[in-house]
Amino acid sequence: MKAVRINQWGQPAQIEDIDRPSPASDEVLVRVHAASINPIDVIVAAGYLQAMLTVPMTAGTDFAGEVITVGADVSHVNPGDSVYGCIALRGGTFAEYVVVKVAEVAAKPSSLDSIQAASVPLSALTAWQGLNRSLKIKAGERLLIHGVAGNVGSFAAQFARLSGVEVIGTAAAKDEAFVRSLGLNRWIDHTKTKFEEEAGEVDAVFASIGGEVIPRSFAVMKPAGRLVTTGQMAGADEAQQRGLQATGMACEASIDDLAAIARLIDAGEVKVHVTDTVPFDQFQRGFELHQDHSRGRRKVVLTL
């Protein structure tokens, strides 16, 4: 089968022919129809996580496709099922076939095609778990989302609104039309206005970016406020001194969470936004588009 392979850190990934994998008892073999590009995929390909990963490896995190075979211990999906899911920090979805663990795959939303479904898992899981596990967000609370136009931030905004949360988001003017479509209570153009001057007090902060925006957020958080970031954590000591909860997070594989997200999508409660599709054999072009935000947000999906 063909796969996007990283053979040496610092060298470009390339398409190679490798053996098709076989599933173990707790695994599922999927024929990949589409795979989306996430920031983590670019980071891995650039070699920034070489202390955590080994090469050679196949790139890719998100996928949507068809189940080919299942291991003896797998019961929630069957051969022929249309599925979606993600492999966090292990890679393998930029290929014609991928073997995934039982918790990493679930029935895809029936209302989506494979391209749309492949754009969902990692971003939506991160948003879902950040809100429900890390922040434990509740109806009636005020939530500030940094990077609300991004793929994680936009899912977080939609999930929070469905939970009865008042949502304020930061984004750039080039993404205004998209941000307004998310139904925020308020959005702040962070290129023109300091969010500290406009957001008011909030109960919680979801930061899909890290760095200096984290300690700046402490100024708008209520006493005992909660903050979670998917980016670089900064100001942890200050947060503790202020009596605030500030933590980093990474999503975990979960059949139940993938299923819950699929139900919301199929009910029309959550929208999916793909901006670009690129053939598998042009994956380098996909990486370039993913990193080009000159015209606003991007969500790029490779098609097989």
C-alpha positions in Angstrom: 0.0 0.0 0.0 1.0 3.6 -0.4 1.8 5.7 2.6 3.3 9.1 3.5 6.5 8.1 5.3 8.9 10.0 7.5 12.2 8.1 7.3 14.6 10.6 8.8 14.1 13.7 11.0 14.8 16.9 9.1 14.1 15.3 5.7 10.9 15.7 3.7 8.2 13.1 4.0 7.6 11.0 0.9 5.1 8.5 -0.5 6.4 4.9 -0.4 5.0 1.4 -0.9 4.9 -0.5 2.4 3.1 -3.7 3.6 -0.5 -3.5 4.5 -0.9 -3.9 8.3 -2.9 -6.6 10.0 -5.1 -5.9 13.0 -4.5 -7.4 16.5 -7.4 -8.7 18.6 -8.1 -5.1 19.9 -7.6 -3.4 16.5 -9.5 -2.5 13.3 -8.2 -2.3 9.8 -9.6 0.6 7.9 -9.5 1.5 4.2 -8.8 5.2 4.4 -11.0 7.4 2.1 -9.9 10.8 3.5 -7.5 12.1 6.1 -7.3 15.7 7.3 -4.2 17.7 8.1 -3.8 19.0 11.7 -1.1 21.2 13.2 0.3 18.2 15.0 0.9 16.5 11.7 3.0 19.4 10.5 4.9 19.5 13.8 5.7 15.8 13.6 6.8 16.0 10.0 9.1 18.9 10.9 10.8 16.8 13.6 9.8 18.8 16.6 8.6 15.7 18.5 11.5 13.4 17.7 12.2 12.9 21.4 8.7 11.3 21.7 8.5 9.4 18.4 10.7 7.1 16.3 11.3 6.9 12.6 10.5 5.4 10.1 6.8 6.2 10.7 3.7 6.9 8.7 2.3 10.4 9.1 -1.3 11.4 9.9 -3.8 11.6 12.7 -7.4 11.9 11.5 -9.2 9.6 9.1 -12.5 8.5 7.7 -13.0 5.3 5.7 -14.4 1.8 5.6 -13.8 -1.1 8.0 -12.1 -4.0 6.2 -11.5 -6.4 9.1 -11.8 -6.3 12.9 -9.9 -8.1 15.7 -11.6 -10.8 17.8 -12.2 -8.3 20.7 -13.9 -5.6 18.6 -17.7 -5.5 18.7 -18.8 -1.9 18.1 -17.9 -1.8 14.4 -18.0 -4.4 11.6 -16.5 -4.9 8.1 -18.2 -2.6 5.7 -19.0 0.1 8.2 -18.3 3.7 7.5 -16.1 5.0 10.3 -14.0 7.9 11.5 -11.5 8.5 14.2 -8.0 9.6 15.1 -4.6 8.3 16.3 -3.0 10.7 18.7 0.8 10.9 18.7 1.2 7.6 16.9 0.6 8.4 13.3 -0.5 6.2 10.4 -3.6 7.7 8.7 -1.8 9.3 5.6 -2.0 5.9 3.9 -4.3 3.7 1.9 -5.0 1.5 5.0 -4.5 2.1 8.7 -4.8 -0.1 11.8 -6.4 1.6 14.8 -7.0 0.7 18.4 -10.6 -0.1 19.4 -11.1 3.3 21.2 -9.8 5.2 18.2 -12.7 4.5 15.8 -16.4 4.9 15.7 -19.3 5.1 13.2 -18.9 8.3 11.3 -21.8 10.9 11.2 -24.2 9.5 8.6 -24.9 13.0 7.4 -21.3 13.6 6.4 -19.3 12.3 3.5 -15.8 10.9 4.1 -14.1 14.2 3.4 -16.2 16.1 5.9 -16.0 13.3 8.5 -12.2 13.2 8.3 -12.0 16.9 9.3 -13.7 16.3 12.6 -12.1 13.8 15.1 -9.0 15.4 16.6 -10.3 19.0 16.6 -13.7 18.1 17.9 -12.4 15.6 20.5 -10.0 18.2 21.8 -12.8 20.8 22.1 -15.3 18.4 23.6 -12.9 17.1 26.2 -11.5 20.5 27.0 -14.9 21.8 27.8 -16.4 18.7 29.6 -13.4 17.1 31.3 -10.9 19.9 31.9 -13.2 23.0 32.4 -16.3 21.1 33.4 -18.3 24.0 31.8 -21.8 24.6 33.0 -24.9 26.3 31.6 -25.1 30.0 32.5 -21.3 30.5 32.7 -19.3 32.9 30.6 -16.5 31.4 28.5 -13.7 33.1 26.6 -12.3 31.2 23.6 -8.9 32.3 22.2 -8.5 31.3 18.6 -12.2 30.8 18.0 -11.8 30.8 14.2 -9.5 27.8 14.4 -10.7 24.2 14.0 -10.6 23.4 17.8 -11.9 26.8 18.8 -14.9 26.7 16.4 -16.0 23.3 17.7 -15.6 24.5 21.2 -17.8 27.5 20.5 -20.5 25.3 19.0 -20.4 22.8 21.9 -20.4 25.5 24.5 -23.4 27.3 23.0 -25.4 24.0 23.0 -24.6 23.7 26.7 -26.2 27.1 27.5 -22.9 28.9 27.9 -22.3 32.5 27.0 -19.4 32.5 24.5 -16.9 35.3 23.8 -14.3 34.6 21.2 -11.1 36.2 19.9 -10.2 36.2 16.2 -8.8 38.4 13.4 -11.0 40.5 11.2 -10.2 38.3 8.1 -12.2 35.5 9.9 -15.2 37.7 10.9 -17.8 36.2 8.6 -16.9 32.7 9.7 -16.8 33.6 13.4 -20.2 35.3 13.2 -21.7 32.1 11.7 -20.8 30.3 14.9 -23.4 32.1 16.9 -21.1 33.7 19.5 -22.5 36.1 22.0 -19.6 38.4 21.2 -16.4 38.3 19.2 -13.3 40.5 19.7 -10.8 41.4 16.9 -7.6 40.7 18.8 -5.6 42.6 16.1 -7.3 45.9 17.0 -8.5 45.5 20.6 -7.0 44.0 23.8 -9.4 41.3 24.8 -8.8 42.3 28.5 -10.6 45.6 27.8 -13.6 44.0 26.1 -14.3 40.5 27.4 -15.5 41.4 30.9 -15.3 38.8 33.7 -15.4 35.1 32.6 -15.8 31.9 34.5 -13.5 29.9 32.2 -11.0 30.3 29.3 -10.4 27.8 26.5 -7.2 28.7 24.8 -6.4 26.9 21.5 -3.2 28.9 21.4 -0.6 29.2 24.2 2.1 31.6 25.3 1.6 35.2 26.5 -2.2 35.1 26.0 -2.4 32.7 29.0 -1.2 35.1 31.8 -3.0 37.9 30.1 -6.3 35.9 30.5 -5.9 35.8 34.3 -7.0 39.5 34.4 -10.5 38.6 33.1 -11.1 35.4 35.1 -13.4 35.4 38.1 -12.0 34.1 41.4 -11.4 30.4 41.2 -11.7 30.6 37.4 -10.6 27.8 35.2 -8.3 27.9 32.1 -7.2 25.1 29.8 -4.9 25.4 26.8 -3.9 23.1 24.0 -0.8 25.2 23.4 2.3 26.2 25.5 1.4 26.8 29.1 2.7 30.0 30.6 2.2 31.7 33.9 1.4 28.6 36.0 2.9 30.0 39.1 0.9 33.3 38.8 -2.3 31.3 38.3 -1.7 29.4 41.5 -1.0 32.7 43.4 -4.2 34.1 42.1 -6.2 31.0 43.1 -6.9 30.1 39.5 -6.9 26.7 37.8 -4.7 26.7 34.7 -3.8 23.5 32.9 -2.7 22.1 29.6 -4.5 19.3 27.8 -4.3 16.8 25.0 -7.2 14.7 23.7 -7.7 11.0 24.4 -9.2 8.4 22.2 -12.9 7.7 23.2 -15.6 5.8 21.4 -18.2 7.5 23.6 -17.0 11.0 22.7 -16.8 10.3 19.0 -20.3 8.9 19.1 -21.7 11.9 21.0 -20.1 14.3 18.5 -21.5 12.3 15.6 -25.0 12.5 17.1 -24.8 16.3 17.4 -23.6 16.6 13.8 -26.3 14.3 12.5 -28.9 16.3 14.4 -27.8 19.5 12.6 -26.6 21.1 15.9 -22.9 21.2 14.9 -21.5 22.3 11.6 -18.3 21.1 9.9 -16.2 23.4 7.8 -13.7 22.1 5.2 -11.9 24.7 3.2 -9.6 22.7 0.9 -9.3 19.2 -0.5 -6.0 17.9 -2.0 -5.3 14.5 -3.6 -3.2 12.2 -1.5 -0.2 12.2 -3.9 0.0 16.0 -3.4 0.2 15.9 0.4 3.1 18.5 0.4 0.7 21.0 -1.3 -1.8 20.1 1.5 0.8 21.0 4.1 1.5 24.3 2.4 -2.2 25.2 2.3 -2.6 24.2 6.0 0.0 26.7 7.0 -1.2 29.5 4.7 -3.6 31.7 6.7 -3.3 34.8 4.5 -7.0 34.5 3.6 -8.2 33.3 6.9 -8.8 29.9 8.6 -7.9 26.6 6.8 -9.0 23.0 7.1 -7.3 20.8 4.5 -8.3 17.2 3.8 -6.3 14.7 1.7 -8.5 12.4 -0.5 -7.6 8.9 -1.4 
